[in-house]
Structure formats: C-alpha cells, structure tokens
Amino acid sequence: MPDKHKNAGGLFNFAKDSYLERTSRPIYAIVFLLPFIIFYELGTILINTDLLNQSQVRVVAFVWLQNFLEYAGFGSKLAWAAPPLAVVVILAGLQLASRKRWRFSPGDIWPMAAECILLAVPLIVLSLFLNSPRPAQGSTGQFDSGSSQIQRPMLSGCAAIAEQDFPQTKTYGEKTTGHRLLANIITGIGAGIYEELIFRLILICALMMLFQDLLRLERTKSIVLSVLLSAALFSAHHHIAFVDGQIAANIPFNWTEFLFRTMAGVYFAALFAIRGFGITAGTHAFYDTIAVLINAFFFQQ
C-alpha cells in the first residue's frame, strides 16, 4: 500500500514528518488554536460582563454554532462554552479519522505563527489596493477632512458581528477608543476560528457532498463550485446577519468590500486545502488583528 500522508485539506501530499506535513495535522490545529480560543472566550467575558446573560455574542458564526448546540440539547447557561469544545471535538475526530500521528513538537508553534502572519500579507496588500481612497476632485493631493472616505477603514475586516451586542455601539467615556480596539481584536480572533469552521471546514465539505455525491458532478467542477459558493456566502454574511431566526442588515453593502471578502474566502479555501485548518484559521485571525491595528493607528481619525 502506498505510503501517502495527506493533509487536512486532502488535496496535497507532503513528505512524512516534514514541517508542512506535521503542521497540517488536526492535532496541530488544536494545540495551535487553543490560545486563540481561550483569549476569545475570556475576552468576550471581560469586554462585556453581561455576556453570560445574553443569547448572542459578537461573532455571528459563534452565535450560529451556539444556537445549534442549544437546539441539540445544551442548556443556555452552558451553550456559551459549547462552541470552543465543539471545535476541539471536531478536530480530534478529524485527527482520529486521518490515522496520522498524534505526536506534537512545541518547536513548531512559533514557525506556524510566523507563517500565518506572512500568509496574511497578501490579503493586507489586496485590501489596501481595493480600498485606497482617492483625493476629491480639485484637491491638491490632500484628503478632504470632511470626506466620508477618510472615515472608512482602509483595510476591510473579515469578521461578521452580532451588531446589537458589539461593544462599539456602547459608550465608555474616555476609554471608548481603547475598549473598541480591544473589542475589535477579540472579535477578529474569534472570527478566525469560528468563521473558518463554518465556511471552510463544514460548508465546503457539505457542498462537496452535494455537488459530487448527490448531483454527480465531476470532482474539479465540484471543488470550484464549492469554493466559489462558500466564498460568496462568507462575504454576504458580513452584510446580512441571520441571528436567532431574524435577518438584519449588518455592515452596509459595498461592492469593493464584498469583492474583497469573496476573494479572501477563495484564498482561505486554498489555504485550507493546502495547509489544513490550523494555519487557515490562524491566518484569518492574524489578518483581522493586523487590519484592526493598522486601521486604528494609521487610517482612522
């Protein structure tokens, strides 16, 4: 039997026990993402002390998973803790199904973080290119301080939120800016984990089953359709939020931002196929964090 060791995406083979093969295993995703999960869980509580008494949290994908687990039998007081447990259980199940080694090398953590940061750079460049504001007509190259463009973030975020619970809508006096910055970072990290779980790991697999197994389309066409449809839905859910059975407008629709997030969805899907869930979710989380910091310190008044 050929000794093949596929990564979590299932499309590429890497040399056994190489860095690329090791870090694409689901067990690596669990260990690598665990600090992100803990940071998001603690952060959502600290940034909003009423969180445990509410049915919604900031990241919409988290809310979906939370609501599903409530319907599955988890009590409302435990449902807030069920999504992170679900992430670990799903990845552990994938690790078991892959029959790959459970051995983990702690020395791979920092290279994985560096890789995620480097993989976030193309998205930063793309967002800067698409969102570059142009001087108003008749200007001398300086932006009009009253222009609505300068108020818009230069980098598009990839985190969809439950708007009514987002701390940006609340007042914190002199601490508003710092509180908002921290809230955005926490939200971006949560989005990196839960949006990738929903739109890449779950949705793409479900669409592949639909197109390839049920509709009997050829594999290449099924992959293309699954990636494009999941990317478009990923982008659309930033503009139209569906939470607790209700549809509401979220971020105002903008073709530039919709195009960017669709392209980002395709990019994340490619990463998922090549590098597995851990690197993909980490790249998403690092992109959102970097975008928040760049917007806060360089591009917003």
N, C-alpha and C positions, 0 to 999 in steps of 0.2 A: 504493500500500500504506500503511495507517495506520501512523503513527509511534508505536508503543507500546513502552514500556520497562518491562517487568515486573521486579519484584524477585525475589530468590532463591526466595521462597515461591510466587510465581506467581499470587497471588490479587489483588494490588493494583497499580495503576499510579501512578507519581509523575512529576511534571514532570521532563523531561530535564535532567540535570546539577544538579538540586536536591540539597540535603543528604540528604534521605530516599532519593532515587534512587541517589546516589553510594554512600552507606554501606551500602546493601543488596546491593551487588555482591559476588560471591565474592572478588574480588581484595582488597577492603577487609577481608573476614573473615580472609584470610591474613595481611595486614600487621598488623591489629589484634590477632589472637590469637597471633602469633608470640612476643611477650614472655611471654605466659602459658604457652605450650608450653615455652619454654626454661626458665622458672622452675620448672615442674613437673618437667621432666627432670633438671635439676641438683639440685633439692630432694630428689627421691626418692633420688638417689645420696648426697647429703650427710647426709640424715637416717637412712639405712640403708646402711652401707658394704658390706653383703653382698648388695645388690640384684642385682648383675650375676651372682651365682652362684645366684640363685633363679628359679623358674619363675613366680612371682607378684609382683605389686606391689599397692599399696593399692587403687586404684580398679578395681572389678570390670569396668567397661566397657573399661578399658585392657587388662585381662587377656584379655577375650574377643577383642579386636582383635589382641592379641599372639599368642594361641593360633591364631587363624585364619591369621595371616600365617606362623606356623611351619608349619602344615599346607600352606600354599601354596608352601613351599619356602625360606623364610628360615631360616637357621641359628639355633640357640638363642642364640648369642652376639650375633647381630645383631637378633634379634626385639625386644629392648627398645627399639631405636632405630627400628624399622619403623613403629609406630603414629603417631608425630608426622609421619613422612614421608608416611604414608597420608593423614593429614588434609590436608596441603598438596597432595598429588596429586589428591585428590577435589575439593577446592575449585578447583584450577586447571582440572580437567576441566569443572566447572560453569561457570567463567568462559568457557572456550572455547565451550561449548555455548550460553551465553546470548548470545554475539556482542556483548557490551557492551564499552565502552571499558576499556582496561587502565590508563588514567591514574589516578594516585593523588595526593591532596592531603594532605600531612603535617598540615596545619592541622585536619583533621577528626578526628584521633586523640583529642584532649582532649574535644571535644564528644561523641564516641562513648562515652568512659569516663564522662562525666557523665550521659549518657543511660542507660547501663547501671545506674549507681548509683540514679538516680531510678526506673527500672523495677523495681529490686529492692525498693523501699519497700513497694508493695502486698503483697508476699509476707511481708515482715517484720511488717507490721500483721496480716495474716491469721494467721501463726504465733503471734504474741503473743496474739491473740484466742482461738485454739483451745487454746493450751497454758497459758492463765492459771491458775495454781494457786489453789485456794480454801482459806481457813482451815479447820482442823479444827473439828468440832462442839465447841461450848463454849469456843472460843477468843475472845479479845478483839480479833481482827483481826491478831494477830501470828502468824506461821507457827511451827508446832512444829518445833524444831530436829531432832527425831528423825523427822520425817515423810519418807517416801520421795519425796513430790512435790517437796520443795525440792532434792533431789539431782538431779532430772531437769532437763536443759537446757530453758529457756523457749522457745528457738527450735529448731524441727526442722531438721536438716541435710538437704541434698539430695544427699549423696554416699554411695554404697554402696562398702564397702571389702572387701578380702580380709582377713578378721579375723586370720588366723594371721600375717600379715606386718605388721600395723598396729603402729607403734611404741608406741601406748597400752598394749599388753599387755606391754611390756618395762619393766625397772627402770633408772632413770638417776640414782638418788640424789637429790641436791639439785636437779639440773637437770630433774627429771621434768616439772614444770609448763611450763617454757619449751619443752622439747623436744616435749611433747604439743601445745602451742599451735601451734608451727611446723608440726608434722606435720599437724594439722587444716587449717591454711591451705593447705598444699601439696596435700593431698587434695582440698579443696574446689575449688581452681583446676583440678586435673586432671579432676574430675567435671564441671565446667562445660563442658569441651571434649569429653571422650570420651562422656559420657552424652548430650549433645545430638547428637553424631554418630550414636550408635547408635539412640537412641529418637526423635529427631525427623527428622534428615536421611535415615537409612537405613530405619528401621522404618515411619515414616508413608508414605514413598514406596512401600515394599513392600506395605503394607496397601492403599494406594490402587490399586495394580496388581491385588491380589487381589479387592477388592470391586468396583471399577469395570470393569476389563478382563476378568477371568475370570468373576466372578459376575454381571456386567452390572447392577449396582445403579446407580441414578441418582447423579449427582455429589455432590449435597448430602448424601444419606444415606451415601455412601462416605466423605466428609470427616468427618462426625460419628462414624461407627463407627471410623474410623482414629484420630482424635484421642482418643476415649474409651478405646479398647483400648490404644493406646500409653501413655496416661497411667496406666492401671491397672497395666500391666506395669512401667512405670517405678517406680511406687510399690512394687509387690510385690517387685521385685528388691533393695530395701533390706532386706527382711526374710528373704528366702530367697536365698542366694548359690549360684550354679551356676558352679563353677570347676574346670577340669581334669577335667570329666566327673563331678564329685561335687556332690551337693546338700547344703548345710549351712545351719543356721539362722544368721542374721546378727544384725541388730537385733531384739530381742524385739517380737513383733507388738503393735501398739497401734492401735485404730481411729482415734483422733484423728490420729496421725501418718500412718497410711495415707490418711486422707481429705485431709490437708493436701498430701501429696506427689502425690496424684491430681489435686487442684485445681491444684497447681503445674505438673504435666505438661500440663494443658489450657492454662494460662497461657503456658507456654513454646511450646506448639504455635501459639497465636495470634500470639505474637511472631515465631516462625519464618515464619509465613505473611505477616506484615505487614512485618517488618524484616529478614528474612534470617538466615543462620546466625551471622554475626559478633556482632550485637547480642544474639541469644538466648544464645549460649554465654557472652558477656561478662556478661550479666545473671545467669546461673546462677552463674558464678564469683564475681561480686561479692556475690551473696546469701549464698553459703556462707561467704565470708570475713567478711562483716559479722556473720553469725549466730555464727560461731566467736568473734569478738571480743566481741560482746555477752554471749554465754554465759560467756565466761571472766572478764570484768571486772565483770559485774553480777548474774548469776543462779546462779553455782555457788559452793559453799563451797570 
